[in-house]
Amino acid sequence: MSNYHKGVHMTMQKAMDVSKETMSRGTICTPVERNGIIYFGEHSSYFRAIDEKSGNDLWSIKVGNLIGTSVTLDEDRLYFGCHDKCVYCASIDGQILWRFMTDGIVTSTPQIYGGTVYFGSCDGNLYALSKITGSEIWRFSAGDEIIADVAIEDSRIYFGAMSGKVYCVSLKGNVVWEFHAEDSIILGKPLICGDILYIGSAD
C-alpha cells in the first residue's frame, strides 16, 4: 500500500482525502489532483487516474517501462517521464497525445514554462519541447546524466548533472553561468529564494 499525504505537490488545488491505494509495484512519483481525480505513475509502467474519495480506478495507460518522475498538470494535459527513455503528454481523460524519445531514461520531472516543456535526460541533454506538439525546440548538452529535476524562474533554467556541474541557462539554451560542486547532483529540485539558488549535492 502507498500513503498519499496532504500537500504533496505544489500544483495540487487542495489536500487529498484518499489515505491509501493498492498498486502493483509502488511509485516514487508525486501525484497531482484536480476536480476529485488523482493522477500518478507507477513502477508497474501504468499511469493511472483514481477517484479521490473512493480510490476506484477511472483509467490507466500502459507505457514502455517504469515511470520514475512526478507528474506535471498544465491546463488539461499531464506530463511525465519514463524509463523507456520517453516523455509523455496525456489528456486528463487518458489519451496519449504525444511522446518524445531521448537516448536515456528520464527521471527528471517535466516542467512547463511559457508554452514549453523542459526536462533533463540520462543521455546528458536538457530538452525544450513544444508542450502542444512535443516537437523539439532545442537541446543543451550538459556532458553527463541529468537525473534531478530542473527549476525555472525569471526566464532562466537551473539544474545539476551527475558530473557535479550546476548550470544556469537561458530559455534559448545558452549558458548564463555554471558552478562545479564536489560531487554529483542526484536528487531534488533546485530552490530559488530571492537572488539565491539552493541545490543539494552528493558531496
Rosetta silent file (secondary structure, phi, psi, omega in degrees, C-alpha in Angstrom):
SEQUENCE: MSNYHKGVHMTMQKAMDVSKETMSRGTICTPVERNGIIYFGEHSSYFRAIDEKSGNDLWSIKVGNLIGTSVTLDEDRLYFGCHDKCVYCASIDGQILWRFMTDGIVTSTPQIYGGTVYFGSCDGNLYALSKITGSEIWRFSAGDEIIADVAIEDSRIYFGAMSGKVYCVSLKGNVVWEFHAEDSIILGKPLICGDILYIGSAD
SCORE:     score description
SCORE:     0.000 S_00000001
   1 L     0.000  155.665 -178.701    0.000    0.000    0.000 S_00000001
   2 E  -130.616  130.185 -178.428    1.109    3.570   -0.553 S_00000001
   3 E   -90.125  138.211  179.738    0.231    6.564    1.595 S_00000001
   4 L  -117.444  115.712 -172.610   -0.623    9.888   -0.013 S_00000001
   5 L   -99.806  165.124 -178.666   -0.201   12.841    2.303 S_00000001
   6 L   -66.330  142.813  173.187   -1.585   16.342    2.234 S_00000001
   7 L    65.610   35.603 -174.092    0.139   18.997    0.162 S_00000001
   8 L   -79.768   -9.825 -178.973    2.452   16.619   -1.693 S_00000001
   9 L  -149.746  139.287 -174.395    2.753   18.742   -4.834 S_00000001
  10 L   -64.994  -19.672 -178.063    2.717   22.453   -5.456 S_00000001
  11 L   -90.549   -0.804 -179.856    0.255   22.109   -8.352 S_00000001
  12 L   -72.265  139.347 -178.371   -2.438   20.431   -6.263 S_00000001
  13 L   -82.452  -24.021  179.372   -5.556   22.508   -5.811 S_00000001
  14 L  -158.505  166.381  178.378   -6.477   21.013   -2.421 S_00000001
  15 L   -68.445  145.051 -178.614   -5.409   18.372    0.073 S_00000001
  16 L   -87.646  145.781 -179.775   -6.324   14.817   -0.896 S_00000001
  17 L   -94.872  -17.033 -179.595   -8.677   12.710    1.232 S_00000001
  18 L   -68.174  131.710 -179.121   -7.515    9.338   -0.043 S_00000001
  19 L   -95.837  -30.845  179.950   -5.307    7.646    2.559 S_00000001
  20 E  -162.307  156.347 -178.358   -4.096    4.674    0.550 S_00000001
  21 E  -150.843  131.862 -178.493   -4.459    2.895   -2.754 S_00000001
  22 L   -71.582  132.375  177.182   -3.220   -0.518   -3.823 S_00000001
  23 L  -129.643  151.116 -173.896   -0.556   -0.504   -6.524 S_00000001
  24 L   -73.071  -35.121 -177.157    1.097   -3.420   -8.240 S_00000001
  25 L  -140.092   15.095  176.145    4.722   -2.282   -7.895 S_00000001
  26 L    81.991  178.256 -178.981    4.700    1.003   -5.993 S_00000001
  27 L  -153.670  151.823  171.214    5.612    4.525   -7.012 S_00000001
  28 L  -117.220    5.039 -175.854    8.149    7.214   -6.228 S_00000001
  29 L   -85.635  157.313  171.905    6.267    9.966   -8.040 S_00000001
  30 L   -91.509  123.234  179.841    4.336   12.839   -6.526 S_00000001
  31 L   -77.647  165.070  171.114    0.689   12.697   -7.653 S_00000001
  32 E  -125.177  157.407 -178.213   -1.449   15.673   -8.643 S_00000001
  33 E  -129.479  140.342  171.384   -5.154   16.220   -8.073 S_00000001
  34 E  -148.746  129.979  175.214   -7.836   18.080   -9.978 S_00000001
  35 L    52.159   41.188  175.647  -11.608   18.053   -9.511 S_00000001
  36 L    80.545   10.784  178.127  -11.516   14.998   -7.265 S_00000001
  37 E  -119.365  133.977  179.888   -9.261   12.915   -9.529 S_00000001
  38 E  -106.911  132.734 -178.050   -5.698   11.904   -8.598 S_00000001
  39 E  -117.844  134.728 -179.851   -3.124   11.270  -11.345 S_00000001
  40 E  -163.967  161.189  177.096    0.152    9.369  -10.836 S_00000001
  41 E  -108.777  155.826 -177.617    2.598    6.913  -12.404 S_00000001
  42 L  -120.610  160.552  171.068    3.679    3.502  -11.128 S_00000001
  43 L   -67.696  -17.001  179.493    6.759    1.306  -11.326 S_00000001
  44 L   -72.607   -5.901 -177.548    4.452   -1.204  -12.995 S_00000001
  45 L    85.104   10.827  175.642    4.600    1.039  -16.115 S_00000001
  46 E  -101.154  137.539  168.366    0.990    2.177  -15.681 S_00000001
  47 E  -103.899  130.742 -167.594   -0.070    5.791  -15.425 S_00000001
  48 E  -129.475  154.541  170.721   -3.340    5.960  -13.531 S_00000001
  49 E  -123.814  128.306  179.505   -6.262    8.170  -12.610 S_00000001
  50 E  -128.488  154.081  176.564   -8.257    7.310   -9.491 S_00000001
  51 E   -72.463  131.066 -174.624  -11.256    8.811   -7.760 S_00000001
  52 L   -62.293  -40.206 -173.540  -10.136   10.840   -4.739 S_00000001
  53 L   -83.504  -41.589 -175.459  -12.959    9.743   -2.423 S_00000001
  54 L   -94.245  -24.227 -174.384  -13.442    6.090   -3.354 S_00000001
  55 L    79.500    5.365 -178.527   -9.959    5.154   -4.599 S_00000001
  56 L   -75.256  143.819  176.068  -11.556    3.463   -7.615 S_00000001
  57 E   -66.485  135.884  173.540   -9.675    3.343  -10.914 S_00000001
  58 E  -103.466  -41.582  173.768  -11.019    5.663  -13.588 S_00000001
  59 E  -164.788  165.274  175.544   -8.499    4.842  -16.311 S_00000001
  60 E  -147.770  151.901  176.959   -4.921    3.712  -16.839 S_00000001
  61 E  -124.192  131.787  175.967   -2.290    3.966  -19.585 S_00000001
  62 E   -98.038  127.598  177.374    0.485    1.416  -20.038 S_00000001
  63 L  -112.882 -169.734 -167.281    3.836    2.772  -21.212 S_00000001
  64 L   -82.994   -9.624 -178.603    7.119    1.077  -22.049 S_00000001
  65 L  -167.464 -174.602 -178.797    8.787    0.864  -18.611 S_00000001
  66 L   -63.746  148.610  179.026    8.533    2.074  -15.033 S_00000001
  67 L   -95.936  115.307 -172.147    7.516    5.691  -14.502 S_00000001
  68 L  -113.603   16.138  176.739   10.222    7.378  -12.454 S_00000001
  69 L  -123.252  164.187  168.774    9.150   11.035  -12.427 S_00000001
  70 L   -74.852  173.352 -178.537    6.424   13.013  -10.789 S_00000001
  71 L  -109.183  140.413  175.334    3.580   14.273  -12.953 S_00000001
  72 E  -110.179  127.080  178.912    3.051   17.869  -14.036 S_00000001
  73 E  -105.197  120.491  179.948   -0.507   19.016  -14.714 S_00000001
  74 E  -133.313  117.531 -173.130   -0.823   22.017  -17.032 S_00000001
  75 L    55.443 -118.751 -179.711   -4.278   23.080  -18.207 S_00000001
  76 L  -111.727   30.067 -178.633   -5.849   19.754  -19.270 S_00000001
  77 E  -127.521  145.953 -179.238   -2.617   17.907  -20.016 S_00000001
  78 E  -114.278  132.485 -177.814   -0.423   15.607  -17.947 S_00000001
  79 E  -123.514  133.578  179.255    3.332   15.388  -18.491 S_00000001
  80 E  -156.169  157.221  178.797    5.652   12.687  -17.123 S_00000001
  81 E  -107.475  163.997 -171.803    8.905   10.901  -17.905 S_00000001
  82 L  -143.554  156.691  175.883    9.622    7.191  -18.128 S_00000001
  83 L   -74.020   -2.699  172.523   12.461    4.680  -18.009 S_00000001
  84 L   -83.499   10.868  176.278   11.591    3.772  -21.607 S_00000001
  85 L    79.855   10.350 -176.709   13.533    6.996  -22.453 S_00000001
  86 E  -112.569  154.767  163.727   10.385    8.946  -23.330 S_00000001
  87 E  -108.302  135.799 -176.636    8.484   11.940  -22.041 S_00000001
  88 E  -114.175  148.219  168.121    4.718   11.627  -22.408 S_00000001
  89 E  -122.550  123.580 -179.398    1.875   14.084  -22.706 S_00000001
  90 E  -126.826  152.603  175.602   -1.562   12.673  -21.921 S_00000001
  91 E   -79.986  163.642 -178.906   -5.017   14.190  -21.711 S_00000001
  92 L   -73.790   -5.534  173.612   -6.921   14.158  -18.420 S_00000001
  93 L  -103.495   11.978  168.887   -9.276   11.554  -19.914 S_00000001
  94 L    94.441   21.630  177.470   -6.456    9.070  -20.525 S_00000001
  95 L  -106.163  130.941  174.859   -5.366    9.571  -24.130 S_00000001
  96 E   -74.409  120.999 -177.485   -1.675    9.811  -25.049 S_00000001
  97 E   -90.464  -38.377  173.408   -1.349   12.998  -27.092 S_00000001
  98 E  -162.801  163.314  171.135    2.352   12.713  -27.879 S_00000001
  99 E  -142.033  149.826 -179.423    5.591   11.191  -26.712 S_00000001
 100 E  -127.351  127.657 -176.965    9.172   12.257  -27.275 S_00000001
 101 E   -99.292  134.452  173.055   12.058    9.786  -27.149 S_00000001
 102 L  -106.758 -171.572  177.749   15.531   10.621  -25.852 S_00000001
 103 L  -102.058   11.614  179.059   18.632    8.421  -25.737 S_00000001
 104 L  -149.065  162.549  178.275   18.463    7.863  -21.966 S_00000001
 105 L   -63.231  153.132 -177.478   15.953    7.104  -19.231 S_00000001
 106 L  -113.866  111.500  176.070   14.020   10.125  -17.962 S_00000001
 107 L  -115.241   -0.819  179.467   13.880   10.663  -14.195 S_00000001
 108 L   -91.141  118.152 -176.424   13.690   14.477  -14.387 S_00000001
 109 L   -64.063  128.022  178.182   10.097   15.672  -13.977 S_00000001
 110 L   -59.205  137.694  177.486    8.943   17.753  -16.972 S_00000001
 111 E  -118.308  138.497 -178.352    8.467   21.443  -16.120 S_00000001
 112 E  -105.837  132.463  178.173    6.195   23.777  -18.086 S_00000001
 113 E  -152.088  118.101  175.165    7.118   27.407  -18.672 S_00000001
 114 L    58.596   38.796  177.903    5.738   29.725  -21.321 S_00000001
 115 L    83.229    7.922 -178.081    4.343   27.016  -23.579 S_00000001
 116 E  -125.570  144.192  175.741    7.495   24.897  -23.447 S_00000001
 117 E   -98.923  126.944  178.100    8.324   21.630  -21.668 S_00000001
 118 E  -118.720  136.849  177.701   11.789   21.476  -20.072 S_00000001
 119 E  -164.223  160.399  175.047   13.415   18.336  -18.647 S_00000001
 120 E  -105.170  157.994  179.003   16.714   16.524  -18.373 S_00000001
 121 L  -129.581  157.839  175.704   17.587   13.040  -19.586 S_00000001
 122 L   -72.097   -0.509  171.302   20.182   10.461  -18.644 S_00000001
 123 L   -81.643   -0.030  176.423   21.552   10.923  -22.161 S_00000001
 124 L    91.743    5.659 -178.075   23.134   14.116  -20.778 S_00000001
 125 E  -110.777  144.605  165.165   20.852   16.613  -22.510 S_00000001
 126 E   -94.668  129.969 -175.824   18.451   19.252  -21.281 S_00000001
 127 E  -112.778  146.860  169.882   15.481   19.379  -23.667 S_00000001
 128 E  -123.490  120.736 -178.306   12.991   22.072  -24.623 S_00000001
 129 E  -124.144  154.737  169.601    9.853   20.813  -26.385 S_00000001
 130 E   -66.666  128.148 -178.803    6.603   22.353  -27.561 S_00000001
 131 L   -71.433  -18.922 -178.777    4.030   21.493  -24.904 S_00000001
 132 L   -86.042  -46.367 -173.726    1.333   21.187  -27.592 S_00000001
 133 L  -105.467  -19.438 -175.603    3.048   19.034  -30.217 S_00000001
 134 L    78.991    7.363  179.402    6.053   17.550  -28.399 S_00000001
 135 L   -75.075  146.182 -177.944    8.378   18.720  -31.150 S_00000001
 136 E   -74.414  132.642  175.423   11.944   19.550  -30.136 S_00000001
 137 E   -96.534  -48.434  173.907   12.830   23.237  -29.921 S_00000001
 138 E  -162.158  167.701  171.880   16.417   22.809  -28.726 S_00000001
 139 E  -137.646  148.809  179.223   18.675   20.645  -26.600 S_00000001
 140 E  -123.382  126.728 -179.545   21.632   21.554  -24.405 S_00000001
 141 E   -85.767  119.230  178.190   24.422   19.071  -23.693 S_00000001
 142 L   -92.263   -7.720  176.661   25.437   19.038  -20.026 S_00000001
 143 L    84.722   -5.526  178.241   28.131   16.417  -20.603 S_00000001
 144 L  -160.999  170.172 -176.059   26.719   13.930  -18.098 S_00000001
 145 L   -57.719  138.986  172.576   23.443   12.421  -16.937 S_00000001
 146 L  -109.237  107.844 -175.370   20.712   14.772  -15.718 S_00000001
 147 L  -103.562  -40.603 -175.603   18.750   12.852  -13.100 S_00000001
 148 L   -78.902  168.997  178.949   17.292   15.549  -10.833 S_00000001
 149 L   -73.772  161.360  174.530   14.511   18.000  -11.640 S_00000001
 150 L  -102.751  158.358  173.929   15.067   21.434  -13.148 S_00000001
 151 E  -122.667  144.689 -177.727   13.828   24.740  -11.751 S_00000001
 152 E  -130.798  129.440  176.955   12.706   27.706  -13.854 S_00000001
 153 E  -157.941  139.437  177.239   12.357   31.294  -12.748 S_00000001
 154 L    51.154   45.551  175.215   12.647   34.702  -14.389 S_00000001
 155 L    64.775   25.189  174.515   13.384   33.200  -17.827 S_00000001
 156 E  -130.337  146.666 -178.123   16.290   31.106  -16.533 S_00000001
 157 E  -113.540  130.476 -177.423   16.606   27.347  -16.121 S_00000001
 158 E  -120.750  132.846  179.597   18.619   25.876  -13.238 S_00000001
 159 E  -162.967  163.799  177.011   19.713   22.243  -12.971 S_00000001
 160 E  -122.708  161.325 -179.657   22.567   19.963  -11.981 S_00000001
 161 L  -123.854  167.990 -179.885   24.256   16.968  -13.618 S_00000001
 162 L   -64.076  -19.979  176.760   25.973   13.820  -12.393 S_00000001
 163 L   -68.962  -15.457 -175.009   29.316   15.487  -13.153 S_00000001
 164 L    97.327   -6.356  178.955   28.635   17.860  -10.263 S_00000001
 165 E   -76.033  137.387  172.458   28.133   20.846  -12.539 S_00000001
 166 E  -109.695  128.565 -175.562   25.266   23.210  -11.768 S_00000001
 167 E  -115.281  147.109  163.777   24.016   25.154  -14.769 S_00000001
 168 E  -121.408  118.911 -179.866   22.002   28.277  -15.353 S_00000001
 169 E  -125.284  156.956  178.645   20.844   28.502  -18.963 S_00000001
 170 E   -78.709  171.438  178.379   18.563   30.861  -20.827 S_00000001
 171 L   -68.788   -7.102  175.145   15.219   29.878  -22.341 S_00000001
 172 L  -102.000    3.216  176.364   17.086   29.565  -25.654 S_00000001
 173 L    87.345   17.948  178.409   19.558   27.052  -24.244 S_00000001
 174 L   -98.183  140.688 -178.602   22.549   29.339  -23.829 S_00000001
 175 E   -70.617  127.929  173.644   24.773   29.103  -20.736 S_00000001
 176 E   -93.704  -47.001  172.777   24.468   32.068  -18.390 S_00000001
 177 E  -159.411  166.361  173.428   26.783   30.598  -15.736 S_00000001
 178 E  -143.837  153.809 -179.132   27.943   27.285  -14.286 S_00000001
 179 E  -135.378  142.585 -178.026   29.242   26.121  -10.911 S_00000001
 180 E  -110.792  111.202  172.931   31.093   22.914  -10.087 S_00000001
 181 L   -77.755  172.448 -175.657   30.119   21.076   -6.888 S_00000001
 182 L   -87.822   -4.062  176.920   32.413   18.419   -5.447 S_00000001
 183 L  -156.921 -178.259 -171.120   30.105   15.515   -6.276 S_00000001
 184 L   -64.878  150.483  169.366   27.059   14.520   -8.307 S_00000001
 185 L   -98.466  108.551 -168.535   23.698   16.293   -8.363 S_00000001
 186 L  -110.632  -50.490 -171.601   21.377   13.330   -7.976 S_00000001
 187 L  -124.402  165.838  172.299   18.060   14.133   -6.306 S_00000001
 188 L    85.047  177.336 -178.829   15.730   17.008   -5.622 S_00000001
 189 L  -126.117  133.584  177.800   14.847   20.227   -7.361 S_00000001
 190 L   -57.061  146.792  178.675   16.792   23.497   -7.063 S_00000001
 191 E  -117.337  129.456  177.116   15.099   26.148   -4.937 S_00000001
 192 E  -108.007  126.766  177.204   15.275   29.840   -5.758 S_00000001
 193 E  -133.934  108.481 -174.499   14.651   32.326   -2.950 S_00000001
 194 L    65.604 -124.717  179.653   15.300   35.935   -3.850 S_00000001
 195 L  -101.298   15.724 -176.125   18.689   36.087   -5.533 S_00000001
 196 E  -116.006  134.616  174.664   19.948   32.811   -4.025 S_00000001
 197 E  -103.612  128.087  177.032   19.847   29.344   -5.591 S_00000001
 198 E  -110.925  130.274 -179.670   19.846   26.363   -3.220 S_00000001
 199 L  -150.456  141.634 -179.114   20.808   22.922   -4.550 S_00000001
 200 L   -95.858  152.329  179.735   21.970   19.689   -2.936 S_00000001
 201 L  -135.306  157.893  176.981   24.950   17.539   -3.958 S_00000001
 202 L   -70.932   -4.174  174.265   26.244   14.079   -3.056 S_00000001
 203 L   -75.819    0.000    0.000   29.274   15.838   -1.563 S_00000001
